[in-house]
Amino acid sequence: MAPLKVLICGGGCGGPALAFWLSRTGHHVTVVERFPALRATGAQIDLRAQGIEAVKRMGLLDEIRSKLVDEEGVSMVDSQNRVRATVLANKTGKGAQSLTSEYEIMRGDLVRVLYDATKANVEYIFGITVESFEQHEDRVVVHFSDGRSDTFDLLVGADGQGSRIRKEILPQDSPDPYLHTGIYMAYWFVPRTEADNNIRKTYHSQGSRMIMCRSHNEAETQAYFSLKDDSEELRSIPRASIEKQKEFWAERFGDAGWQTNRFIEGMKSTKNFYCQEVVQVRTDTWYKNRVVLLGDAGYCPSPFSAMGTTASFVGAYVLAGEINRNSQNLPQAFANYHQILRPFVDEIQNVNWSLIRLVGFPQTQIGVSIMHFAFGLLSYLRVPDLVARFSKAEKGGWKIPDYPELREDNIYYKTKL
């Protein structure tokens, strides 16, 4: 197998996971990241279902375990901070994960794990991105934002739900790749107080508003505001200036109750603020000739699926396996990748948005009270715990394929000294 020259656009989780597999099998991999340094920031994410198995095969599970966030479960609280329902994490090692995964980790810590596992064999270039590219029968010519150009055997778009690579390969008559859910969310970090512990707290307020907080260390707590609003003009909020975004969230949540004032005050000075429209990326175009999409760029399942990180790791494993099996016929490799992974993506994107909008975002105080009663009863009867424990670990029963050629004892591992 002749080694390929691979360019991956995006240095988050999916891109470096693919770089891990391809560099281990002797390919020459470059990762470009638009941020000027390793973007080891972000909120709490998790691994679930088939994603746990994918990380096991990388040999990184123990390293990830050493950096996990201590989150025991999720509580639903009222405006007086009284607990109405609690669902604990399923840490039995059997069945499915519950609302809290056994593998909760800060995004920055997971990014560092991947970077440390690949930096000796992968070239990372920070502060640039792909400006444009031209495809030829046997190569891709890529033009970078710093004015340089280079030639590669393939280009991977792992550049998130707003992927510029995806925009370039979609047919001109393609429908909007975004499934708009009418839900918006923002998160930031605030100082931790004595009231914060290792239980994630979720609070609902009338007006289709939800607030969540969770602590990841002794000094900081993450605050999340989520809002259901079908007004199309709100789609511009995530593209507004940070100041305008903060003004919007402070105005919409000013009278929400609970610990809102604390969170809004902390939002003013936070160095970690992010706002987004909750969407899914749904497209049949995952590749074109020698360009292929990975993770959120091709099939973002949304934060409410809790499967975004898992999708990136599983997708990277399948894509690497098919590239290695079809290195001389990349369009075939990409077609196989699409065929094999599509059932899994369809499963994780099968989110009941009507139920989430109804239950997760009650419009009235009566609706909030009804939800508290229903979840309190389910919690008292331990229904969520039993469902998790006796459910299958694999999402939808889809089996992650096996690629023996990616195993460390069957590969050529080139270490740069």
N, C-alpha and C positions, 0 to 999 in steps of 0.2 A: 504494500500500500504506500503510494507516494504521499508524503505529508502535504497538507493543504495550508495555504496562507489565508487565515481567517480574520476578519474584522468584526468585532462585536461593538455595537453602539449602545452604551448604557452600562454603568458600573454599579447597579443596585444589587439585587440578589440573583435574578435569573441569568443575567449576562455572565457574571463570575462563576456561577454553577456550571454553565455550559463550558466556559473556559477551563474549568477544573478537569472535566472529562476529556475535552479535545487535546489539551496540552499533555495530559497523561498518556495519550495514545500517539504522541509524536508530532502533532500538528503545531504550526507556528501561529500563535494567537495574539492578537492585539485588542485591547479593550480601550475605547475612548469614552471619557466621561466629561460632560459639559461643565461640571463644577470644578473649581480650581484645585481642589484636594479631595481626598477620599471623603465621600458624603456619608460619614458614620453618624448620622443623626436620624431623627424620626421617632415615632411613637412605638407603642408595643405591638408586636405581631406574634404570630404563632405558627406552629406546624401541626398538621392533622392528617389522619387517614394515610393515604398513599405517600404523602410527603415525608412522613416519618421513615418509611421504608427507603425512600430515595436517599435520604441523608445517611441512613445506616450503611447503604452501599458505598457512599463516599468515604466512610470511615470517620465522619465528623460528629457523630452523635454524642460521644463522651465530651468533646470540646464544647459543644452547644449546651449540654447538661450543666457544665460548670458555670455557665453564664445566665442561667434561667432566672426569670423574675419569680419571686415567691408570691404567687397569687392562688389563694385557696378556693376561691369561688366567687359568685356574684350574688349580691343582695339587691332587692328592690326596696326603696325607701320612700316615705312620704315627706311632706314639707317640714315635719318636726323631726326628721331623721330617724323615725321609727321603722324598723325592719318589717316588711310585709311578706317577703318571700326570700328564700336563699337556695341556690343551686351550687353544690360543691363540685370541684374538679374531679374527674374520674381518674384516679391515680393507681388503680388496681392493675393496670397493664392488660386488662381484658375489655373488649368491647370498644365503643366509640368514645371520642372526647365529648365532654359536655360543653356548656357555654364558655367555661374556662378550659383551655387545653392544658395538658400536662407539660407541654412544651411552649410556654410563654417566654418571649425574649424581646429585648429592645432591638429595634431595627439596626441601630448603629453597631451593637455588639455582633449581630449576625453578619453584617457587612464586613466587619473586621475579621471575623473567623474565615470568611471566604477569601478575603484579600490575603491574609497570612498563608492560607493553604495554596495560593496560586501565584504569588508575586515572584517566586523563584523561576517559574516557567512561563509566565505570561507577561507581555509588555503592557503596562498601563500608561496611558497618556491623559493627563487631566487638563481641564480648561479649554478643550476644543470639542467640536461635534462634527457630524457629517453635514455638510452644506448641500451637496448634490452628488449624484452618481450616474454613470452610464453603464448599462449592461451590454456585454458582448457574448458571443457563443462560449468563449472559454475563460472569461474574466469579468471582473467588475472594476471600473475605474472610479475611484472615490475622491471627491474634492472636499477638503476640510475647511473649517471656519477660519483657520489661521493662514489660508492661502496655499497650503501644500496640497499635493495630489499623490495618490499611490494606487497600485493595482493589487487586487486580491482575488482569490478563487471564489470566495463567497462573502456576503455581508449579512449580518444578523441584526435585526432591529429588536433590541431589548430595552427600548427607550420609553416605556411606560404607556399609560392609557392615552396620552396625548401624542403618541408616536408620530414623528415626522417621516420616518421610514415607511410606515403604513400608508400615509397620505400619498407617497410617491408611487406605490405599487397598486393601489386600488384602481380598478377601471373607472373611467370618467363618469359612467352612468350608475356607479354604485350607490346604494341607499346609504343614509346616515349610519355609520357603524356603531353609534351610541344608542343604547336603550336608556332613555331618560326616565328616571324613577320619581322625579319630583321631590327628592330628598337632598338636603345639603348638610354638610357637617364641617366643623372646624375643631382643631385641637391645639393645645399649648401646655406649657409646664408652669406650675405655680409652686410656691414653697409648701412643703409638707407641714401639717399640723398634728396635734395629738389625736385628733378625731380620725385621721387617716390610718388605715391598717392594710393587711394583705387580703382584704375582701373588696372586690370591685363594687362600687355602689352606682345604682341607676335610679334616676328620679324622673318622673313624668309630670309635666305641667299642661294645663289646658291650653288650647291653641296649637296643638300638634307639635309640642316641643319636648325634647328629651335631653337630659344632662347626665353625664357619666363621669366618674372620677376613679382613678386607680393609681396606686403608688408603686414605683419601681425601685426606689432606694430610700435611704433615711432622710434625704434632703428635699426630694421633689415628688410632686403628684401631677399626674396628667389630667387635664380637664378637657372634656369633649362636649360640644353643643351640637345637637342635631335638630333639624327642622323639616317638616313636610310642608311644602308650598308649591303648587302647580303653576305659579306665574312664570311665564317664559322669560320675563325681564330679569328674574333672579339668576339666570344662567350666566349673566355677565359679572356677577359678584366675585367668583374665583379669579377673574382676570383683572379686577380692579386693584388699586394700590393697597398695600398692607394697611395703611391708615384707614382707607375707606372700608375695607373688610372688617376691621375691628369695630368701627363705628356701627356698621350694619348689625353685627352680632350683639353688641352692647345695647343697641336700641330694641332689637327684637326680643331679647331675653331679660331686659331690665326689671320686669315685674314678675318673673317666673317663680320666685320664691326659693326656698331651701338655701343652698350656699352660693346662689348666683352672684351676689355682690362680691364675695371673696374671689370668685373666678374671674369676674369682669375686671376687678382691680388688678389681679395678677396678670391679666392679658395685656395691660398697658405697657408693662416693662419686660415681658417675656422675650427671650431670644429664640424660642422655638415655637413658631406659629405656622399653621398650615390650614388652608381652607379649600374645599373641593365640592363639586357636584357629584353625588353618588350616581355612577353610571355602570353599565356593563358594556363591554366591547364585543359586538356580535358581527362577525363577517365571515364569509366563506373563503376570503382571500387571505391565506396565511403565507403565501409565497408567490414569487414570480421569477422564473428562471433561476438566477443565482442569489436571490435575496429572499430571506425568510424571517418571519416574526416569531418572537418568543415571549411568553408570559403576558403581562398586562397589555403589551402592544398588540397582541393578536387576539386575546381572549380573556380580558379582565373580567372576573366574576363579581366584583364589587366587594366593599368591606363587609356588607351584611351577609355574604356567603361564608365568611371566615376561611376562605379557601384560596386567597390570592397568592400567598407565599408558597403554599403547597403546589399550586398549579405551576408556578415558576420552576420549582425543583423537579417536579415530575416531567414537565415539558422539556427541561434541559437534558434530563437523562434519556428520554426517548429520542430527542433530536440528535444528540451525540451518538447514540446507538445506530441510528439510521444513516448518519453521515459516514460513520466508520464502515458500515456494511455496503455503502454505495458511493464511495468517495470519487469514483470515476463517472458517476451518473447522478449529480446532485438534484436535478429535477425529480428523479425517481425517489431519492432519499427524502425529499420534502413531501412528495405525495404520500409516501408510506407514513411519515410523521403525522401528517394530517389525518390519514385514515385510522391510524392506531389511537391517536390521542383524542380525536373528535368525540367518541362516546363519553369519555371522562369529562371533557369540557362541557358537553351538553348536560351531564349530570350535575356538575357543580354550579352551572348557570341556571339550573331549574329552581329558582328562588320564587316563593309565593309572595310577590310584591303586594298583592291586595291584602293578604293577612298581615304583613309587616306594617303596612300603612295604617291598617285598622287597629291592630293590637299595640304596635310600638309607638303610635302617634295619635292617641285619643284627642278628639277635638274639644270635648267638654270635661268638666270635673266629674260628672257622673260617669263618663266613660273611663276616667282614670280610676275611680273607686271600683267599678265593675272589674277592671283588669287586675287591680290589687287583690280583690276577693278570689278571682279565678286562679291567679298564680299562687296566692297563699295556700289555697286548698291543694293544688297540685304539689306544692313544696311540702306541705304537711304529710301528704300521702307518699312522698318520696318518688313520685312518678318520673321526674326528669332523671334522677339517679338510676332508677331501674331501667329506663329506656336506654340510657347510655351504656350501662353495663352489659345489657343483653342484645345490643345492636352489633352489626358487623363493623369491624375496624375499617374495612375498605369502603370508601364512598361509592354507593351504587353497586357494589359487588365487582367493580372493574378491577382486574388484576394488572398490576404494573408488570410490563414485560421484562424478560431477563435478557441481558446482553452480555454473554460470557466474555466477549472480547474486551469489555470495559473493566473486568476484574483486574486487580493489581497484579495477580500472579500470571496473567495472560497478556500483559501489555509491555510495550517498550516505554519505560519511564525515563525521560531525559531531564537531568537536573543541571541547571546552569550554575556554575561555580563563580 
